[in-house]
Amino acid sequence: MDKLEEKIGYAFHDRELLRTALTHSSYANEKHPGAGVSYERLEFLGDSILGLVTAEFLYRHEPQLPEGRMTRLRAELVCETSLHKTALALGLGSYMRLGRGEEHTGGRERPSILADMVESIIAAIYLDSGMDEARRFVMEKVLKDAELGEEHRIADYKTRLQELVQRKSNQQIRYVLAQESGPDHNKLFTFEVLINGEVSGRGSGRTKKEAEQMAACKALETMSE
């Protein structure tokens, strides 16, 4: 724990929060002594905190960017690929608690799990010390090397996916709203992208545009595996 806290740059008052942030559902479901619950609820909270901090960061540092471009850039900065890089830099794979099955199938190196763990740690820090510390972690560990400015090619995952799919004839791509939750002032939308009727990616966001971008991002990651 000491070594991990040093890497994270934060010492927990309640280390149980950190243990939970490192606990995959496969480990919790095996009922290990003291396993507690998985990080899934923390991940949910961390995703929202990360989105807020990133949106605030873009708003303050890119005053000339319109809403649409900020949405696409935020999607790029918080996507699985970006969070996976953060997890690798912190060496989180060595600390996560995995069940036997997940361990044997390479879960410790799986990008999706590592990305989720970054979000759960963000939430754990927030619950332990509040927004200032959570924001500092995001700024130092996730957004530190963010490339900004008008010269930066903002990722448009929907366009990239469309271009990739259209390389083959008779390919159809469609985005479908799969879920909508939360109060009117703080909605969370989840979209699925279907290629020839098959779900290829699923993503969430605070706007429908952002959710579609995240779904396309997931589809691109799946297709590149």
N, C-alpha and C positions, 0 to 999 in steps of 0.2 A: 504493500500500500504506500509506503514512504516513497519508493522509487517511482511509482506511477504518479503520485501527487506532484513529485518534482518535475516530471515530464509535462504534466498538465499545467503546472504553474499555479496550483491552488491546493491548500490544505483544508480538508473537510472538518467541520465541527462534528458532523454526524456521518461517520464513515459507512453506516448502513445504506445511506443514499448512494454512495459510490459502489458498494457491493451490488445493490439492485441494478445500477446502471450497467454493470458488467455481466449480469445474469440473463442468459438466453432462455427462451421458453422451454427448450429441450432439456435444460438442466433443472429448471424449476419443476417441470412435470415428472422428473424422475424421483422427486421427493427426497433429495439429499438432506441430511441434517443441517438445519440452518440455511437452507437454500433460499427461503423467502419467495418473493414473486419475481417475475421476469421484468425486463426493462421496457416492455411495450407501452405502458402508460406514461413512463418518463419520455419515451421517444415521441409520443403524440404531443406532449407539452413542449419538448425541445424543438420540434419542427416549427411550431408557431413562434417560439422565441427567436429562433434562427431567422425565420422569414421577416420578423419585425425588425431585428437588428440590421439585417441586410438592406431592407427597404429604407430604413433611416439613414444608413451609410450612403446609399445611392442618392437619396434626396439631398443630403448635405454636401456631397462631394461632386455631384453631377447636376448642377442647377439648370443646365441647358437641355438635358435629355427629356424628351416627351415620355408620357406614361407608358406607351407601348414598348418603347425601347428599354425603359427601366424594368418592365415586367420580364422581358426576354433575358436581360442581363442578370436579374435576380435569379431566374430559373437556372441559368448557367452556374452562378456562384454557389447555389445550394443543392445542385443535383448530386446524384449518387457518386459520380466520378470525382467531383470536387471533395466530397466528404470522405471518400475512400482514401484519397491522397493525404488528407489530414490524419486519418486513422493510422495509416502506414508510417507517417512521420512521428507519431506518438508511440508507435509500437503496441497499439491496443490489442492486437491479436494474441499477444502473449499473456494478457491478463483476463480475457473473457472467460466466463464459466459456461461450458458447453456440455450438453448431454452426450452420451457415448455414440449414438447414431450420427449426430451432427458432427462430432469430432472425426469420425471415420470417413465422412463424405466431404471433408475439406472445408467445414464451416468456419474454421479459424482464419482462412484466407478469403472467404467469400465477400466480395465487395458490398453486397447489400447488407449483410450483417454488420460489417465494420462501419458502414455509413450510418446505420441505425444507432450504433453505439455512440458515435459522436453526438448525435442529437440527444440521446439519453443522458450523456454526461453534461451537456448544456443545461438540461432541465434539473439535474441533480445539483449543479452549482447554484442555479437560480433558487431552488427551494432551500438550499443551505445558507445562502448569503444575500440573495436578492438580485435585482436586475443589473446593477453596476458590475458585479463580478461576472455574471453570465455574459454581459456585453464585452467585457475585457477579454474573456476567453475566446469569444467568436472573432473579435478583431485581431487578436494575436495569433490564433491557431487556424482559423478558417479563411479570413479575409486579408491576412497579412500581405500575400503576394497577388492580390486581385489586380488585374490589368483593367484600367479604366481610361476614359477619355474618348473623344470622338473617333480617334484612329483605331480604337479597339473594335475588332469584328465581333459584334454581339451575336451570340449563338441563336439561331432560329431553328430549333429542332424539328418543327413541323415542316419547314422547307427542306431541310436535309433528308428527312424521312420520305417526303414526297418524291424528291429527286432519286433516292435509292430505290423506292418501290417502282417508279416508272421506268426503270431500266429493263424491266420485264413487261411483256405485253399482257393485257387482260388482267391487270392488278387493280383492285379497288381498295381504297382506304377511307375509313369513316371514323369520326369521333362521337362517342356516345356518353352522355351524362349517366354515371353509374350510381352516384350518391351525392346527397346534399345535406349538410348538417350545420348546426350552430344557429345562434340568433341572427336576425336580419342585419345587424351592424357588424357581425363577425362570422360570416358564412365560410364554410370549408366545402369546396367542390371537388369531386373525384370523377375523373373522366377515364374511359378506356378507349384505346385506339384499336380498331379492327382492320385487319388486312385480309381481304377475301372472306370476311365473316368470322375470322378467328382473332381472339384477343391477343395482341402482341405487346401491349404495354398498358400500365395503369399509373396514373399520377394525380396528385392533389395540389390544390392551391387556393389562395384567398379570392381569386377571380377565375372565371371560366377560362380566360385566355391562358393564365398561368398553369391551370390544371391540364389543359390540352398540351402545352409545351412540355410539362413534366411527363405526361403519358408518352409523348413522342420521344423524349429523352430516354425513358425506360425501354421503349421498343428498339431504339438504336443500340443501347447497351446489350440487350438480349441478342440482337442480330449479329453483334460483333464477337459474341462469346464462342 
